[in-house]
Amino acid sequence: MKAAVVDDFSRPPHYQDFPDPVAKGRGEVVVGVLAAGLHPRVRSQAGGSHYTSTGELPLIPGVDAVVRDPKGKIRYAIIDVDETTLGTMAERTVIDLDRSVVLPDGTDPVAVAAAMNPAMSSWVALRRRIEFGRRQRVAVLGATGNAGRMAIQVAKRFGASEVIAAGRDTAKLAELSVLGADLTCTLDQLAQAADVDVVIDYLWGEPTAKAMVEILTNRADRGKQLTWIEVGAVAGPEAAVPAAALRSARLEIVGSGIGSVAGRDFVEEIPKLAKAVADGAFDVRAKAVPLSEVEKVWTDSAGSDDRIVLVP
Ligand SMILES: NC(=O)c1ccc[n+]([C@@H]2O[C@H](COP(=O)([O-])OP(=O)(O)OC[C@H]3O[C@@H](n4cnc5c(N)ncnc54)[C@H](OP(=O)(O)O)[C@@H]3O)[C@@H](O)[C@H]2O)c1
């Protein structure tokens, strides 16, 4: 079969022949891939820098996909985190049926492949990492990216009374009110988000350290719980959080991702999220690209606003 193959972590995947996959375990089947998203997680997988990377090569990247199963059903599937070399950017792959969900007839495979990973980040964070009550106020840091845009929509869907969308690009921020953002602000205007109950953070690094101090010191009631969910780290892997900030306000910091959320919890949320995406509940930015162009698009699309979806 043809596949996107990484044989060197310093180079983009190359489109080439690769041995056909074989199903080995119980519940596993070989499926045809219809659409696979090029998510930041996939870039770090292909670069060997993701925390789940084992260093083993060659590998086919891709952590999820819309596939056609042997009975002809269209499914959304996620690849087990322990499967580090056979991903979804190929004509065929192996899925565990228990990590997949059948999609309704007429679903757009590209939209689902684009949306599930970024949407899952906030969906799982709010459903599985914290007790998220209705009428809570939420700030999204890094709201202009695919996951941030989804977080606005997911928080609203789960009953947030107000969503404040923060980012660094004012032109992109201006587009977020149609998604449900009640207020948008740049990262140096976060005093406006001082009284939120929950922060969904895709940034980390220096912007988060600054944002935390800004929000905590401007809080009207420092005894009111603030839950800060670390979900992404596009601005840096470390954030210097002052000890005083933690002592002087009722701040709880939690992370949400593979490991802090059990695999079975992710799997349990897939059907509900997949249905919402397939029903068109979310505004999705997707661009389909033939798998044969993987090497070019890998480099050209870095920083692209649309989620690239590779189509074999
Ligand atoms: N834990 C989970 O379950 C989970 C799941 C999915 C994704 N994630 C993580 O979430 C993060 C975002 O994913 P995504 O799909 O939204 O990626 P994306 O679509 O590529 O968006 C990235 C966003 O980050 C912003 N950004 C990059 N560097 C920045 C900086 N130095 N300061 C401020 N903003 C910066 C960009 O801002 P501009 O718009 O200004 O360019 C862009 O909006 C990634 O780290 C990803 O791995 C985590």
The ligand as a Gaussian input file, in Angstrom:
#p B3LYP/6-31G(d) Opt

LIG

0 1
 N       -4.401000      17.657000      25.693000
 C       -5.212000      17.379000      24.693000
 O       -6.127000      16.558000      24.833000
 C       -5.041000      18.075000      23.374000
 C       -5.830000      17.748000      22.273000
 C       -5.708000      18.495000      21.089000
 C       -4.739000      19.513000      21.021000
 N       -3.933000      19.743000      22.089000
 C       -2.887000      20.776000      22.050000
 O       -3.503000      22.059000      21.969000
 C       -2.599000      22.957000      21.312000
 C       -3.344000      23.715000      20.233000
 O       -3.790000      22.802000      19.241000
 P       -4.541000      23.335000      17.937000
 O       -5.111000      22.167000      17.264000
 O       -5.425000      24.475000      18.285000
 O       -3.328000      23.941000      17.099000
 P       -3.399000      25.049000      15.953000
 O       -4.668000      24.984000      15.231000
 O       -2.127000      24.930000      15.212000
 O       -3.409000      26.450000      16.745000
 C       -2.326000      26.865000      17.491000
 C       -2.628000      28.241000      18.041000
 O       -1.590000      28.590000      18.944000
 C       -1.310000      29.959000      18.804000
 N        0.088000      30.203000      19.187000
 C        1.180000      29.561000      18.730000
 N        2.278000      30.050000      19.346000
 C        1.843000      31.011000      20.191000
 C        2.489000      31.891000      21.096000
 N        3.828000      31.859000      21.238000
 N        1.738000      32.751000      21.803000
 C        0.409000      32.798000      21.649000
 N       -0.280000      31.992000      20.795000
 C        0.440000      31.122000      20.079000
 C       -1.562000      30.277000      17.364000
 O       -1.903000      31.623000      17.375000
 P       -2.130000      32.559000      16.095000
 O       -3.572000      32.337000      15.736000
 O       -1.869000      33.910000      16.621000
 O       -1.139000      32.101000      15.067000
 C       -2.709000      29.346000      17.017000
 O       -3.930000      29.985000      17.210000
 C       -1.446000      22.097000      20.808000
 O       -0.402000      22.192000      21.764000
 C       -2.019000      20.706000      20.810000
 O       -1.025000      19.716000      20.928000
 C       -4.077000      19.072000      23.266000

